[in-house]
Amino acid sequence: MAMTVELSTLEQAENAARPAPSGRLRRWARPALGLLLPVGLALVWELVVWLGLSNGRLVPPPSKIFATIVELARSGELARHIVATLTRVFVGFGLGVVAGTLLGAVSGYWGPARRLLDPTVQALRAIPSIAWVPLFILWLGIFETSKVALIAVGVFFPVYLGVMGAILSVDRNIVEVGRTFRLSGPAMIRRILLPAVLPAYVVALRVGLGLGWMFVVAAEFMGASEGLGYLLIDGQQLGKPAQILAAIVIFAILGKTTDWLIEIAFAPLLRWQDAFGRQGGAA
């Protein structure tokens, strides 16, 4: 009898642990909802062109854009351009994140460093991205080094500001608790500052990645012979609006995918948050 009760309890626990069908449906419905607007607009424009209300010459319908993407994929050009752009973004993003994280952490944690570095960084941040292009070409040439450097500059500033601002906004009471327990400097950073800074750091990474995708277009305007930015220029010069829009669509897909990967990568580290956005009704 006791064994029967225990087995029944275990079954109930297992059933409770399994996600309900409505929970599974909600989990898939939320990402699908984000596709509703772009897919709806695409279908509307396809219908407008099909009905003859527009000739679709300057703004081709989605079917023509999709056909252009398929054609580029079959010829092997699309894979080559995507790999070139992704390589530049990943290398530039990595360099920008490392530099921004280190300098932002130093400026946020140490007052004299902030007073020394921050005015110069803020002045450099005000320089338009296109102004760096001739300087990097003069210093580094027109090949990959100058392109990666430009992307790294775009990524650096939001990461630097995000890290420094997050450290400066840490609740003083939490720091005082760490001092009460006589935590050493490394222990204070690991157990107090890092958990407090991490949510803002993830946001800074996502902003930096978005700017990295923006800066890669400017970088690939600097004499590139491959990359999605090159597809944009080639489509403009040859009068191919479908190719231009195809490159823009691929940029959007890759940008959203990489942003989603950052969210997924840091999600396990942010499970402790009891934030408004994690509530079912607010999500």
N, C-alpha and C positions, 0 to 999 in steps of 0.2 A: 504493500500500500504506500509506504514511504517512497519507494522507488518510482511508483507511478506519479506521485505528486511532484517529485523532482523532475521527471521527464516532461511533465506538463509545464512546469515552470520554465524549463529550458526552451521548449518550443515557443512559449509566449515571448521569451526574451529574444529569440531569433527572429520571430515575426515582427517584433517591435523594432529590431535593428534594421530590417529590410526597408528600403525606401518605398513609400506608398506609391501606387501608380500615378496619383495626382502630383506627387512630388517629382517623379520622373518627367511627367508631361510638362510641369512648370519649368524644370531645368532646361529642357530643349526648347520650350516656347520663348524664353527670354532672349536667347541669341537670335532665334528666327524673327522675333519682333524687330530687331535692328535691321534686318534685310528688307523689311516691308517698304520703307520709304524709297531707297534706291531702286529696288525692283519695280515698285509701282510707277515711279517716274520714267524708268526705261520702257515699260509697257505702254505708258501713255504716249511717249514720243514715237515709239514704233507704230502705234495706231495712227497717230497724226500723219506720219509719212505715208503709211499704207493707204490712207483715205485720200491722199493727194493734197492735203492742206499745206504741205511744205514739200519742197523738192529734196530736202535732206542733203544738199550739196555741201554746205558749210558745216552743218551739224548732222553727220550721218546717223542713221538709226542703229540701235544696238545690234541688229542682225549683221549689218555690214562691219561694225567694229569687231564683233565676234569672229566673222569670217577673216578679217585681217589678222587677228591674233592666231587663228588656226593656221593661216598661210605662213606667218612668221615662225610658228612652232614647227611646221613640217620642213621648212627650209633649214632649220637649225639655228637661225639668227636669234630667235627669241631667247633660247637657253644661253647663248653666248653673251647677249646683252644683260640678261638678268644676273648671271654669275659675276660679270664685271662690276655691275652696280652694287650687288650685295657685298662683294669683297671690299670695295671702297668704303661702304657704309659701316661694315663690321669693324674694319681696322681703325677708321677714323673715330667711330663711337668708342671703341676700347681705349684709345689714347686719350680722348676727351674726358671719359669717365674717370680714368686713373688720375689725370692731372687735376680735374675739378674736385674729385673726392679728397685728394691729399691737401690741396691748398684750401679748400673749403673747411676741412676739419681743423687745419692749423689756425686759420683765421677765426673760426668760431670758438675754439677752445682756448686760444692764447691771445689776450688783448693786445699786446705790443705788435704781434704779427698782423692782426687785423688792421690796426692803425697804420701799419707800414704798407701792406699789400692792397687792402680794399680800395683806396682811392684810385690807384692805378688800374686795377681790374675794372672798376666801374667806368672809368674813362674809356678803356679799350672796348668795353661792352657797347658803348654808344656808337662805335664805328660801324657803318653799314657793311654787310657781308661782301657786297660787290667791290668795296674799296680794297679788300685784301687780295683780290684776284691779281692785279698787275704786280703787286709786291711779291706774292708767292711765285709768280711766273719768273720774275727777275731773280729771286733768290734760289728757287728750287727747280726751275725749268717747267716745261709743259707736260711732263710725264706724271706718273702715279704719285710721286712724293708730294707735289703741290696740291693735288686733288685731295689726298688723305689729310694733309695739313689743314685745308680749308674746312673739311667736315669736322675735324677735331676741334677747331676753333668754335664752330657752331654748337657743338655738344658741350664744350667746356663751361660756358657761362651759366646756363641754367643749372647744371650739376653743382657748380661752385656755389651759386646763390642758394640753392636748395639745401645743401649740406650746412653751410654757414648759418643760414636762417633757422634751420631746424635745431642746431645746437644752441643758438642764442635764445630760442623760445622754450627750451626745456624748463619745466617747472622747478623753481628754486627749492621748493620744499622737498622734492624728490632727491635733489643733490644733497640737501642737508641731512636727509635720512642716511644716504651713503656715507657722509662724513661722520655721522653719529656712530655708525658701525665700523668706522676707521678703515674704510676701503682704500686700498692703494690706488695710484693713478690708473694703471692698466685695469684693475678690477672695477674702478668707477666707470671707465669707458665701456667695459664689456657688459656690466650688469645694470648700469643706470642709463648712460648716454645712448648706447646702440639701440636698445628697444624703444627709447623715446624718439630717436631720430629716424628710425627705419621707415615709418609710413610716409613722411615727407621726402625721404630719400628715393623711395619708389616713384613718387610723383615726379621728382626732379629727373630721374632716369627716363621716364616716359616723355617728358617735355624735351629733354635732350635728344632722344631718339627721333622725335618728330622734327626737330630742327636739323638733325643729321640728314633726314630724307629731303628736307628742303635745300640744304647746302650741297647735297650731291648733284642736284640739277645745275647749280651754278658752277660746281667743280667740273662737271662733264661738258660745260660750255667752253672750257679751256682747252680746246684742241683735241678732244677725245675722239677716238675712232671706233669705240664700242661703248655700250652702256645705254640705259633707257633714256638718259639725257640726249645722247647722240640720236636716238630714234626721233625725239622731239624736233631736233634741228633738221634732221634729214626730211622729216615729214613737212616741215615748214618750207624748206628750200624747194622741194619737189611738188608742193601743193597737194599733199595727201592728208586731209583732215582726219580721215579714218585712222591713219597710222598715229597721228598726234593723240587722238582720243584713246586709242588702244594703249599707248605708253602711259597716259594719265591713269587709265583704269588699272593697269598693272602696278603702277606706283601706289595707288590707293590700297590694292589688295595686299601688297608686300608690307606697306606701312602698318596696316591694321593687324596683319599676322604677327609681325615682330613685336608690336605693342602688346598683343594678347599673350605672346610668349613670356614677356617680362612679368605680366600679371600672374601667369601660371607659375613661373619660377619662384616668385616671392610670396605666393599665397600661403604656403605652409608656415612661413615665418610671421605671418600677420594674423594667424587664427586667434590669438589672444585678444584681439581688438573687439570691443563691444560698442561698435560705432553705429550711427544712425543708418548708414548705407548698407549695413549687413542685415537689417530687418527685412522681413519678407515683403512688407507693404511698400518699403521705400526703394527696394532694389529694382 
